[in-house]
Structures are given as C-alpha cells and as structure tokens.
C-alpha cells in the first residue's frame, strides 16, 4: 500500500493554497505534516480524501487515482477532520452504526464491525453516551472510530491532538502506533510538534503551499540540524567525566546536569559514535549515553526561517 502525490495544486480564485506538492508514504508509516496555519495542510488532506478536487496534478492511493476514480479511492481512505461535527440526540453507538450502514455494511457483519471498532478505540463503555456529552478527547476517538469502520489502509488525520489534555494525547499517540503496527499508512498534521516527534517515522514540512522538506526524521534532522545533544553517565566522579567530554573532539559545548554531562556534538550519529570511542579509549567507563529526541520545533524554525 502506497500513497503517491505528484505535483498536486489547488487554487481558490487567485489564491494558490497548494503549490506543486509531491510526496509519498506507505504501509506502517506515520508521517507528520508540519506547517503554520494557512500552509496548505488541510487543503492537501481534503484533496487526498476526495473532498476537494485538485486544480491540477495527481495523487494515487494504491494505484487508484483520486481524480479519475474518486469513489474507488475514497473507499481506501479514512479521513479524520480537525473537529467532529456536532450531532444532537445521537449516541456513540448510533453514530457509528449509522456510518457503518452508509458504508454498505449489513446485519450481523455490520454489528460485528461496529463492536470491534468500539473495542479497539476504547469506546465500548461509552456506547450509549450522547456525543454532545463527550469530552474533546472522546470525540476524537469517535472520529477515528468512524474513519476505521470500512477498514481503510490509509488514514488522514487533521490536527487530531488539538485541544486534548495530556492524558488524551498519550492515548491518541498509542492508538496511532497500534494502527501503524496493523499496517495502516498514516498522515497526521499537527502544530504540536513535540507530539509528532514521539510518534512519527517521517515528516513533511510545508509553508505557503510548498513542501520544504520531506523524508525520515533521521535524514531531515541530519541535513538541517547537524548538531546533536547527548547526555552521558559514567562510573567515577561526574566532574572527571565533564573534563573528558569538554576536551573531546567535535564537542562544541558541555555542561553538568545533576549526575550527568550534557554535550553538544558537531555532527550526527557518526560524531556521537566517535565521542563514545574517544571516551572509552581514554579509560572513561561510560554506562549510559542518551541522544536527545528529534527536535521538530527547532527543525521547523530552521527550515521555515531560511525559506522566508
């Protein structure tokens, strides 16, 4: 399963919302779609979901064109908009059952699908609760559940973590990981960049309708953030470790942090490996080395700042 986007463009009158966008992602991947408001994230997702028609360009879901065969492509995509539309006097179960019927599912098979999706998304205990009474986090779960009813291989999630409390964000993150483990290809947009770093295998950075960077987080960070920060612990006095790290090649700066030493290294994985080898050769008995998590916020500011 692969989603391939080629030179996709969308104009609204004289305004070009999406400008010659190309990228791809596949089964088991969670790709973060990063950009400021008005960058073109939602418009791109709406085109992939066949809600909006492109002005030009092409996109294919498992070889099916969203322009030439929109109904067939639509069956392969689950779309989660940024907010669940308001519905009065309908319970969670009634809502999901309605959409299962809309997808053409019938009888016992439909009831089985709805029950399975409710269990997978943690909604079983909320089946009879009215949607209007749900928290923001639970509404997002319902929205994801609706998108899963026809078991699509591709999921498009537009700002799913916006407005969620920390617990709901963690639950959503774990749900996305479980879906990717099942082979879903996932594209997720968000302004909460640290949340994306926790879950995504790749990223697309978009601004003013154009993709500025795309690829795996490791590759993008290596190209745009050549310096890495690591934390080290070793047997013996931390002051001795600090002195050795400070004098090591490729170490730009170092500081004490409790019982650890934090070092900024000029380079990527090879530079970190060289630092470790240097310390071991000097007789430093390193017992822990941790690399700082991918810093998407710093990356985003770096990339978009150069494009201004």
C-alpha positions as MATLAB code, in Angstrom:
seq = 'XXXXXXXXXXXXXXXXXXXXXXXXXXXXXXXXXXXXXXXXXXXXXXXXXXXXXXXXXXXXXXXXXXXXXXXXXXXXXXXXXXXXXXXXXXXXXXXXXXXXXXXXXXXXXXXXXXXXXXXXXXXXXXXXXXXXXXXXXXXXXXXXXXXXXXXXXXXXXXXXXXXXXXXXXXXXXXXXXXXXXXXXXXXXXXXXXXXXXXXXXXXXXXXXXXXXXXXXXXXXXXXXXXXXXXXXXXXXXXXXXXXXXXXXXXXXXXXXXXXXXXXXXXXXXXXXXXXXXXXXXXXXXXXXXXXXXXXXXXXXXXXXXXXX';
ca = [
       0.000    0.000    0.000;
       1.409    3.381   -1.004;
       0.094    6.916   -1.371;
       1.850    8.851   -4.134;
       1.263   12.578   -4.633;
       2.632   14.218   -7.782;
       2.669   17.979   -8.369;
      -0.657   18.494   -6.671;
      -2.056   22.012   -6.892;
      -5.180   23.728   -5.597;
      -6.304   27.254   -6.427;
      -9.124   29.173   -4.794;
      -9.639   32.009   -7.252;
      -6.391   33.973   -7.344;
      -5.086   32.262   -4.208;
      -2.894   29.194   -4.592;
      -3.370   27.134   -1.441;
      -1.295   24.126   -2.528;
       1.539   24.656   -4.973;
       3.139   21.754   -6.855;
       3.235   19.366   -3.888;
       4.828   15.922   -4.271;
       5.466   13.235   -1.649;
       4.733    9.602   -0.820;
       4.252    7.340    2.183;
       3.344    3.720    2.727;
       2.068    0.967    4.968;
       3.222    1.087    8.573;
       4.460    4.674    8.317;
       3.256    7.604   10.424;
       4.167   10.808    8.608;
       3.877   14.161   10.349;
       2.541   17.023    8.228;
       4.021   20.181    9.753;
       3.264   23.778    8.885;
       1.757   27.035   10.178;
      -1.897   27.973    9.761;
      -2.701   28.547    6.099;
       0.264   26.498    4.887;
      -1.915   24.096    2.888;
      -2.093   21.070    5.205;
      -5.871   20.809    5.437;
      -6.387   21.526    1.735;
      -3.914   18.787    0.807;
      -5.654   16.303    3.091;
      -9.088   17.215    1.777;
      -7.889   16.532   -1.766;
      -6.438   13.168   -0.757;
      -9.744   12.353    0.941;
     -11.565   13.281   -2.326;
     -13.475   16.058   -0.521;
     -11.903   18.737   -2.747;
     -10.861   18.280   -6.363;
      -7.313   19.323   -7.323;
      -6.774   22.136   -9.790;
      -4.002   20.068  -11.334;
      -1.596   17.279  -10.502;
      -2.219   13.708   -9.450;
      -2.469   11.531   -6.375;
      -2.913    7.771   -6.206;
      -3.862    5.518   -3.323;
      -2.577    2.032   -4.035;
      -2.587    2.951   -7.725;
      -6.129    4.372   -7.674;
      -6.397    7.989   -8.886;
      -8.247   10.399   -6.602;
      -9.212   12.403   -9.718;
     -10.188    9.681  -12.179;
     -11.695    7.208   -9.686;
     -12.673    9.247   -6.589;
     -15.291    6.789   -5.314;
     -12.870    3.877   -5.519;
     -10.112    5.944   -3.877;
     -12.488    7.110   -1.151;
     -13.044    3.514   -0.073;
      -9.300    3.228    0.639;
      -9.071    6.319    2.849;
     -10.243    7.140    6.352;
     -10.411   10.897    6.951;
     -10.450   12.443   10.431;
     -11.172   16.205   10.207;
      -9.941   18.668   12.799;
     -13.266   18.592   14.679;
     -16.128   16.119   14.982;
     -19.268   17.772   13.553;
     -21.919   18.466   16.183;
     -24.732   15.929   16.407;
     -27.687   16.177   18.760;
     -29.732   13.345   20.220;
     -27.476   10.567   18.967;
     -25.361    8.174   20.979;
     -21.859    6.995   20.169;
     -23.140    3.579   19.091;
     -25.954    5.047   16.969;
     -23.479    7.376   15.286;
     -21.056    4.600   14.393;
     -23.854    2.263   13.341;
     -25.239    4.953   11.023;
     -21.896    5.341    9.249;
     -21.414    1.590    9.039;
     -24.751    1.445    7.224;
     -23.606    4.294    4.971;
     -20.553    2.203    4.074;
     -22.929   -0.544    2.922;
     -22.397   -2.933    5.824;
     -25.408   -5.013    6.779;
     -26.847   -7.217    9.512;
     -24.613   -9.258   11.768;
     -21.497   -8.274    9.827;
     -22.209   -4.586   10.474;
     -22.864   -5.165   14.175;
     -19.636   -7.117   14.436;
     -17.605   -4.395   12.732;
     -19.041   -1.658   14.963;
     -18.382   -3.696   18.111;
     -14.807   -4.445   17.024;
     -14.064   -0.789   16.265;
     -15.629    0.349   19.542;
     -13.429   -2.079   21.456;
     -10.263   -1.162   19.570;
     -10.763    2.586   20.126;
     -11.803    2.222   23.777;
     -15.403    3.305   23.237;
     -17.207    0.189   24.463;
     -18.062    1.790   27.808;
     -19.384    4.908   26.079;
     -21.694    3.246   23.550;
     -24.885    4.741   24.999;
     -23.471    8.156   25.830;
     -24.628   11.120   23.778;
     -21.931   12.592   21.558;
     -22.696   16.114   22.782;
     -21.771   14.991   26.325;
     -18.323   13.714   25.349;
     -15.034   15.396   26.131;
     -12.834   16.654   23.295;
     -10.596   13.596   23.619;
     -13.508   11.164   23.463;
     -14.949   12.968   20.443;
     -11.609   12.495   18.698;
     -11.784    8.792   19.480;
     -15.251    8.647   17.941;
     -13.960   10.449   14.853;
     -11.110    7.958   14.496;
     -13.540    5.073   15.047;
     -15.795    6.345   12.275;
     -12.813    6.521    9.916;
     -11.953    2.879   10.701;
     -15.387    1.364   10.045;
     -14.581    0.382    6.461;
     -11.061   -0.748    7.429;
      -9.201    1.651    5.088;
      -5.475    1.082    4.523;
      -4.830    4.861    4.632;
      -5.677    7.280    7.449;
      -5.574   11.081    7.166;
      -5.802   12.909   10.496;
      -6.066   16.699   10.537;
      -4.883   18.204   13.841;
      -6.223   15.290   15.928;
      -4.362   16.335   19.096;
      -5.521   19.978   19.098;
      -7.265   20.861   22.356;
      -6.616   17.497   24.009;
      -5.406   17.189   27.584;
      -2.086   15.364   28.200;
      -3.751   12.040   29.002;
      -5.878   12.144   25.850;
      -2.783   12.976   23.759;
      -0.928    9.969   25.129;
      -3.931    7.714   24.445;
      -4.211    9.045   20.896;
      -0.500    8.512   20.331;
      -0.724    4.891   21.473;
      -3.752    4.342   19.256;
      -1.854    5.638   16.217;
       1.095    3.374   16.980;
      -1.260    0.396   17.187;
      -2.819    1.319   13.836;
       0.591    1.642   12.177;
       1.543   -1.748   13.609;
      -1.500   -3.129   11.798;
      -0.110   -1.817    8.515;
      -2.045    1.428    8.163;
      -0.383    4.256    6.231;
      -0.961    7.381    8.341;
      -0.601   11.079    7.527;
      -1.128   13.328   10.547;
      -0.990   17.117   10.700;
      -0.323   18.986   13.915;
       1.011   22.199   15.421;
       2.094   20.247   18.498;
       5.477   19.369   17.081;
       6.789   17.568   20.144;
       3.828   15.187   19.911;
       4.754   14.342   16.329;
       8.336   13.587   17.325;
       7.004   10.970   19.744;
       5.080    9.015   17.139;
       6.158    9.822   13.576;
       8.597    7.920   11.398;
       8.807   10.704    8.828;
       7.849   14.324    8.269;
       6.699   16.768    5.628;
       7.337   20.457    6.273;
       5.051   22.743    4.280;
       4.828   26.510    4.087;
       2.856   28.721    1.702;
       1.609   25.654   -0.132;
       5.045   24.206   -0.882;
       6.875   21.250    0.628;
      10.189   22.483    2.036;
      11.477   19.191    3.418;
      10.358   15.571    3.333;
      11.751   12.225    4.397;
      12.545   10.289    7.544;
      13.083   12.300   10.714;
      16.639   10.984   10.926;
      17.506   12.144    7.408;
      15.869   15.562    7.782;
      17.495   16.216   11.128;
      20.894   15.132    9.815;
      20.611   17.557    6.904;
      19.114   20.534    8.714;
      20.215   20.111   12.329;
      23.802   18.820   12.067;
      24.437   19.319   15.777;
      23.162   16.762   18.303;
      22.856   16.837   22.075;
      23.671   13.782   24.173;
      23.603   13.024   27.896;
      26.260   10.770   29.413;
      26.811    8.974   32.698;
      29.964    7.149   33.723;
      31.487    5.407   36.709;
      33.515    7.737   38.893;
      33.208   11.441   39.600;
      30.939   13.388   37.263;
      33.500   16.206   37.262;
      36.061   13.860   35.698;
      33.543   12.907   33.003;
      32.816   16.593   32.371;
      36.507   17.354   31.894;
      36.996   14.496   29.434;
      33.876   15.337   27.449;
      34.750   19.045   27.292;
      38.133   18.238   25.735;
      36.843   15.638   23.271;
      36.950   16.338   19.510;
      33.692   17.558   17.899;
      32.231   18.589   21.277;
      31.116   22.197   20.934;
      29.852   22.696   24.472;
      29.325   20.659   27.628;
      27.652   21.238   30.975;
      26.932   19.428   34.200;
      23.324   18.365   34.766;
      22.931   16.573   38.077;
      24.894   13.346   37.830;
      25.135   13.593   34.039;
      27.052   15.565   31.458;
      25.200   17.063   28.518;
      27.267   17.618   25.392;
      26.506   19.363   22.127;
      28.224   17.437   19.332;
      29.073   18.845   15.909;
      27.734   16.066   13.705;
      25.252   13.218   13.551;
      25.378    9.564   14.515;
      28.996    9.103   13.431;
      30.152   12.015   15.583;
      28.336   10.554   18.597;
      29.930    7.163   17.961;
      33.350    8.853   17.709;
      32.744   10.638   21.026;
      31.947    7.346   22.743;
      35.008    5.664   21.214;
      37.208    8.581   22.348;
      35.958    8.374   25.930;
      36.438    4.607   26.101;
      39.970    4.954   24.722;
      40.648    7.477   27.482;
      39.558    4.944   30.088;
      36.206    6.561   30.842;
      33.766    3.807   31.831;
      30.583    5.095   30.199;
      27.450    3.373   31.488;
      24.793    5.406   29.663;
      24.576    7.605   26.581;
      21.247    9.120   25.552;
      20.621   11.136   22.429;
      18.142   13.993   22.677;
      14.799   13.314   20.964;
      14.266   14.694   17.490;
      13.530   18.381   17.980;
      10.892   19.148   15.359;
      10.295   22.621   16.717;
      13.918   23.616   16.183;
      13.883   21.899   12.806;
      10.703   23.698   11.732;
      12.052   27.106   12.731;
      15.335   26.379   10.965;
      13.742   25.301    7.691;
      10.955   27.870    7.512;
      13.274   30.656    8.639;
      15.564   30.024    5.658;
      12.606   29.989    3.277;
      11.291   33.409    4.302;
];
